[in-house]
């Protein structure tokens, strides 16, 4: 049974891995702060974590935690973590720790109960990320009926990846409420032409356009978000 859509919760997916989903989530969180919204973020699954005195920690999840205005423990933001930087379902098999979608749901519900104005859920990899042999992360997003924000890594080949991903999300019955162009190359050939084609093929507003940045940690990313996050859905 499809659940009622949570209007303040958005799932952020990408056209591939390493397209800058975390940077885009950070931009959304910072922009929400400028719009006087309280914020939380959730990265249920992370692979490629470092072992610290506090346990496994993922750099992306730490970035999200740092940019939330509502306090939440690391475990609440990233309940499922693996040390190996590989596909999570393979890491889970190696460590004999199956990924349970019920645990992901419990974590989301706990964060939603904190009543933040905006809750960003960052996926792992692309849209069709396997959790195990039978389930995809996209199955869970469908179950939760979450509106989706698509991050497009602007590089050669992005048109095919972006259009296929967008069409798949729509065919899965979900609403793409916006997309983000994240420039991965300092000088992408024919960037504007690619942008125009994506704008024509994706029936959703481009809510942010993030340029290539050499030191992204020193930049206020809110300036690149061009939407009112209260009215996003």
C-alpha positions in Angstrom: 0.0 0.0 0.0 1.3 3.4 -1.0 1.7 5.7 2.0 0.5 9.3 2.2 3.2 11.6 0.8 5.1 13.6 3.3 5.1 17.1 1.9 8.2 18.3 3.7 10.3 15.2 2.9 12.2 15.0 -0.4 14.3 12.1 -1.8 17.5 13.3 -3.6 18.8 10.9 -6.3 21.4 11.2 -9.0 22.1 10.1 -12.5 25.0 8.0 -11.3 27.3 7.7 -8.3 29.7 10.7 -7.8 27.5 13.3 -9.4 27.5 15.5 -6.3 24.3 14.5 -4.5 25.7 15.5 -1.1 26.9 18.9 -2.4 23.4 19.5 -3.8 21.8 18.4 -0.5 24.1 20.8 1.3 23.0 23.6 -1.1 19.3 22.9 -0.4 19.9 22.8 3.4 21.8 26.1 3.3 19.1 27.7 1.1 16.4 26.5 3.5 18.3 28.1 6.3 18.3 31.4 4.5 14.5 31.0 4.1 14.1 30.6 7.9 13.2 26.9 7.6 14.3 24.3 10.1 16.2 21.4 8.5 17.1 17.8 8.8 18.9 15.3 6.5 18.9 11.6 6.3 21.4 9.3 4.5 20.1 5.9 5.4 22.9 3.9 3.6 26.5 4.9 3.2 29.4 2.8 1.9 33.0 4.0 2.2 33.2 4.9 5.9 36.2 5.5 8.1 36.6 3.8 11.4 36.8 6.4 14.2 36.8 6.4 17.9 33.0 6.9 17.7 32.5 4.1 15.1 32.1 4.1 11.3 31.7 7.6 9.9 30.9 8.6 6.3 32.1 12.0 5.1 28.9 12.8 3.2 26.7 12.0 6.2 28.9 14.2 8.4 28.4 17.1 5.9 24.7 16.6 6.1 24.7 16.5 9.9 26.8 19.7 10.0 24.3 21.6 7.8 21.1 20.6 9.7 19.6 23.2 12.0 17.7 20.5 14.0 20.0 18.4 16.2 20.2 14.7 15.4 22.8 12.0 16.3 25.0 10.6 13.6 23.3 7.2 14.0 19.9 8.8 13.4 21.2 10.4 10.1 23.2 7.4 8.9 21.9 4.2 10.5 23.4 1.8 7.9 27.1 2.2 7.2 29.8 0.0 5.6 33.6 0.5 5.6 34.2 -0.7 2.0 33.6 1.9 -0.8 31.6 -0.5 -2.9 28.0 -1.2 -3.8 26.2 -1.4 -0.4 24.5 -4.7 -1.1 27.9 -6.3 -1.8 29.3 -4.8 1.3 26.3 -6.1 3.3 26.9 -9.6 1.9 30.6 -9.5 2.8 29.9 -8.3 6.3 26.9 -10.6 6.7 24.7 -7.6 7.6 21.7 -7.6 5.3 20.1 -4.2 4.6 16.6 -4.1 6.1 14.2 -1.7 4.5 12.2 -1.7 7.7 15.2 -0.2 9.5 15.4 2.6 6.8 11.7 3.3 7.3 12.0 3.4 11.1 14.9 5.9 10.8 12.9 8.1 8.5 9.9 8.1 10.8 12.0 9.0 13.8 13.4 12.1 11.9 10.0 13.1 10.6 8.7 13.1 14.2 11.2 16.0 14.9 8.9 18.1 12.7 11.6 20.0 10.7 10.3 22.2 8.0 12.5 20.4 5.4 13.8 16.9 5.5 16.2 15.9 2.8 16.8 12.1 2.2 20.0 11.5 0.2 20.1 8.2 -1.8 23.1 6.2 -2.6 24.4 5.7 -6.1 21.7 6.1 -8.8 18.0 5.4 -8.8 18.2 1.6 -9.2 20.5 0.9 -6.2 20.1 -2.7 -5.1 19.5 -3.3 -1.4 19.7 -7.1 -1.9 18.8 -9.6 -4.6 15.1 -8.7 -4.5 14.8 -5.1 -3.4 16.0 -1.7 -4.8 16.3 1.5 -2.9 13.8 2.9 -5.4 11.3 0.3 -4.1 11.5 1.9 -0.7 11.1 5.4 -2.1 8.0 4.2 -4.0 6.6 2.7 -0.8 7.2 5.9 1.1 5.7 7.9 -1.9 8.4 10.6 -1.6 8.7 13.4 -4.1 12.1 13.3 -5.9 14.8 15.8 -6.7 17.1 14.6 -9.5 20.8 15.6 -9.5 22.3 15.7 -12.9 26.1 15.5 -13.0 26.9 17.8 -16.0 29.4 15.9 -18.1 29.6 14.1 -21.4 26.9 11.4 -21.4 24.7 13.2 -18.9 21.8 13.6 -21.4 21.2 9.8 -21.7 21.6 9.2 -18.0 19.4 12.1 -16.9 16.5 11.4 -19.4 16.5 7.6 -18.6 16.5 8.3 -14.9 13.8 10.9 -15.1 11.6 8.7 -17.2 12.1 5.7 -14.9 11.1 7.8 -11.8 8.0 9.0 -13.6 7.1 5.4 -14.7 7.5 4.3 -11.1 4.6 6.6 -10.3 6.6 9.3 -8.4 6.7 13.0 -8.8 9.9 14.7 -9.8 9.5 18.1 -8.2 12.8 19.6 -9.5 16.2 18.9 -10.8 19.7 20.3 -10.2 22.5 20.8 -12.7 25.8 20.2 -10.9 28.8 21.0 -13.1 31.5 18.4 -12.7 33.9 19.8 -15.2 35.7 23.2 -15.1 34.9 23.7 -18.8 32.2 21.3 -20.0 31.9 21.6 -23.8 28.5 22.9 -25.0 27.3 23.2 -21.4 24.4 25.6 -22.3 23.2 23.3 -25.2 23.1 20.3 -22.8 21.3 22.4 -20.2 18.7 23.5 -22.8 18.1 19.9 -23.9 17.6 18.7 -20.3 15.2 21.6 -19.6 13.2 20.5 -22.6 13.1 16.8 -21.6 12.6 17.0 -17.8 9.1 18.3 -17.0 10.2 19.8 -13.7 11.8 23.1 -12.8 15.6 23.4 -12.5 15.8 24.4 -8.9 19.5 24.9 -8.7 22.5 25.3 -11.0 25.8 24.7 -9.2 29.0 25.7 -11.1 32.3 23.9 -11.0 34.0 25.0 -7.8 37.6 24.4 -7.0 37.1 24.7 -3.2 33.4 23.9 -2.6 33.7 23.9 1.2 34.4 27.6 1.3 31.4 28.6 -0.8 27.9 29.5 0.4 25.9 27.2 -1.9 22.6 28.7 -1.1 23.2 31.4 -3.7 22.8 28.7 -6.5 19.3 27.6 -5.4 16.6 29.4 -7.2 13.4 28.2 -5.7 11.2 28.7 -2.7 11.7 25.4 -0.8 8.4 25.9 1.1 6.5 25.7 -2.2 8.7 23.1 -3.9 6.0 20.3 -3.9 
